[in-house]
Amino acid sequence: FFKEGVIIVKRYLECHGYLPLNLTDEMIELICLLFSNNCRNPNKIFMNFLKFEFKGFCCDLDNSTFKDIEEKQIEVIFNKDKAILIYPEEIIERLKFLNSLTLKNNIFGFNLSFEIFGDKILFPSLEDYDFVLSMLERSGFSKIGNKIGNQFMLKEPISTSIIFPTDFFHDLNNFGYFFYSPNYKILMVKSKNNFEVDLLCNLILARTSFQFIKFFEV
């Protein structure tokens, strides 16, 4: 059930824009592996992920053991080599809030194929952002004039459609938070440190192929 549980967790994170820009596949798989031994079905893995506090732990893959550590990071030991995955603190705090709301509101379920369902849990709350860009036409969104349909590659799984470069958004990390959902082909943006929203928007539009936009009042 481990693989199915990981797929459920990743779909949830992709819908809300945490994968692939803010978290990594390796990080999510290790977190799910942490509590998979006590899970008899993939639903339980997802429930445990929602309750996870993102405390630090060490995963020794050579000996199949886990132990808690003080640092807020994941340490991985494989073939006697050690790798470190550091939690993006501000992103994690936002995710923990989303997870708590999901648990509190109980707005999801699972079908017989262990697939998560529920419109509310799989669609992000767009009002939480300064503006949202979309490749597809959506209600309340305005068409972006004179857009050239150039495609930009983003480093993420082959199965998803890609439209912008990962490094470009890493360079903008000091100016905003970026949540890209490959499921809905939308980029949700929140300005950081009072950075000018219009300027941030123009920087993104100059390098991407989004066709529609909607601003939200703070």
N, C-alpha and C positions, 0 to 999 in steps of 0.2 A: 504493500500500500504506500510505500515511501514515495515512489515516483509520482503516483496520482496525487498525493498530498502536496508535493512540491509544485505540481502543475496548478493546483487550485490556488495556492498562495501566490504564485507568480502572476496568474491571471488577475487576481485582485489588485496586486501592486501595479501591474501594467495599466489597468483601467484608470487608476488614480494618478498615474504619471511618475511613480517612484522607480520603476524599471523602464528603460535601461539607463537613464541619465544620472540618477542619484544613488542607486544601490547596484550591487553586482550579483550575477547569478551565483557565484561562489559563496558570497556572504549568505544569501537566502538559503542555499542548499545546506550549508553548515548549521545554520540556526534550526532548520527543520530536522536535520540529523540528530541534533542535541536531544530532542524529546521524542524521537521516532520509536524508540524501543518500547515505550509504554503506550503506543497507539495501535489499536487494532483495526482502524480504518482511516482513510485519508481525511475524513471530516474532522477527526480528533486532532490531526496535525494542524489543520487550519485554525481550529479553536485555540490550540496551544500557542500558535503564532500570534493571535489577537491578544493573548494574555501576557506575552513575553515582554519583559522589562528591559531588554537589550543590555543586560549585564555582561561583563567581560567573561570569556571562558577560553580555555585551551583545548583544542581537539587534537589528540594524538592518533592519527590514522594508522600508524604502524602497530599500535597496541589496542586500537578501538576503545580508547578511554577519553573521558572528559573531566575537566576540573575547573572550578571557578577561579578567576583572577581579579585583582583590584582594578586594573586598567580597563577602560571602556573600549575594548577592542577584542578581536578574535585572533588567537594564535593557532596556527595550523602546523603540525609536525608530520612530515611525510618523507620517507626514506632518509630520516635523521636530519632533514633540512627544515628550517622554520620560516614560515611566512606570516606576516601580520596584516590583518584587515581592520582598519580603523573606522568606527562608526562616524558618519557625518552628523555631528551633534544636533544642529538646528533642524536638519531634515528628520532625524529620528524622533525629536520631540513632537514634531508635526504629525508624524506617522503614529506615534503612541496615542495622540489625541484622537486621530481618525479611528484607530482600533478600539479605543474605549467607547466611542460613539456607536460603532458597529455592534459591540457587545451589548451596550445598554439598550439600544433600540431593537435589537434582535430582528434585523430587517433582511435576513437571508435564510436560505434553506439549501437542500441538496436533492438532486433527483436520483433515480435508481442507478445512474452511471457515475455517481459521486461528483457530478458537476455542480458548481455553485450557481444558484440562480437568485434573482431578486433585483429589480431595476434600480432600487436606491443604493444598494451596496456596490453595484458595478458601474455606476455613473458618478463622476466627481461633482462636488458642489462648486460650480464655476464662480459663484458670487464671492468666494473667498480670495479671488485673485484680482489684480489691477486690470488685466486684459487677457483675452484668450484668442489665439490664432487657430484657424481651422483650414484644412485642405478641402473640406466638403461644405456645401451650403447648409446653414443651420438657421433655425428660427431666431430672430433678433440679431443676427450677425449682418454686417455690412460687407459688400464686395470691395476688395482692395483694387483700386484702379491701376492700370498699366503694369500689371505683374507679369514678369517673364517666367515661363514655366521651367526654369532650370532645376535640376534635381541635385541635391547634395547628400552625400553618404554619411550615415551615422553608424558608429560601431555598435551593432546589436545583432540579435539572432537573424539568420537568413530568412526566416519565415515571415518577417514583418517588412512593411514598406518603409523606406528610409528617405528623409528629405533634407537633412542638414548635418553638418559635421560636429562630432562630439567636442573636438578641441576648441572650436569657436565658442561653445557655451561654457567650457571650463574657463576660458579667458574672461568671461563676463560674470564669473561667480561673485565678484566683489560688488556687483551692481544689482543683482537680483537672484531670485529663486526660480528654477525652471523645472516644470513637470510635464514631460511629454508622454502622451498616451498613444501607443501604436494602434491600440484597439479602435480608438475614435478619431485618430489622425488630428489631434489637437495639441497645442502647446499652451500650457497655463503658466502665466508669469506674474510674479509678485516682486515689486521693487524692494531693494534692500538699502538701508542707510539713507532713506529719503532721496534716493537717486531719481532724477527727472524721468517720469514715466514715458512721456512722449519721445525723449531721446533714446531711452532703452528700446522702445518699440521700433523706432526707425533703424537702429543698429541691427535688430533682428531681421526686419523686413528686407534690409539690403543684402542679406546673405541667405535667405530662405525662399521657399516657393509657396508659402501659405496664400490662400486666395480670399479668405474671409476673416473678419476681425470683430470683436465686441469688447468695449470698455465697460468696466464696472465702477461705480462711484464708491469711494471709501466711506 
